[in-house]
Amino acid sequence: MLKNIYGVSSKGEDDDFSLPRYVTVGISSKRGGSTFSLDSEIIHGRYGGEEKKRAKFWLLRAGVEKEIEVILKLRLGLIYPLVAYTSTVGDMREDIPSPKIGGAVGIGAEFDRFIIDFAVYGDPARSYVEQDRVVTSVGTIILKF
């Protein structure tokens, strides 16, 4: 998957905005009631409002999704930042609190017309900013039309 292939940017009288490019390559395998996945994501390029701001990230992610019941799924995952660098902050990887890995646990249920999903995960980026291990949660409801 490629995102921001052309390096999305906007220049106006009062603002200058840009987004970095994303390149993600992954594989998955379904065996029985489980799906295993592994992906690698590289984020690089300019960001924010100044040309001097540059980012370089390389993330490895692995996960497993287990079908518990026909409608219920349990998910576990890990994210490992190999490179986490911005020109404004420097090497963030060195300052991410131990174990420098983010984990996730999630559960989802899929019904006829909607999906409910909930996850709790370790957030390496916020852990860096707050200089302490940070656990975050997210919930999603999707309605199908």
Secondary structure, DSSP 8 states (H G I E B T S, - for coil): -EESTT--EEE-SS-EEE--EEEEEEEEEEETTEEEEEEEEEEEEE-BT-TT-EEEEEEEEEEEEEESSSSEEEEEEEEEEEEEEETTTEE-GGGS-TT--EEEEEEEEE-SSEEEEEEEEE-HHHHHHHTS--EEEEEEEEE--
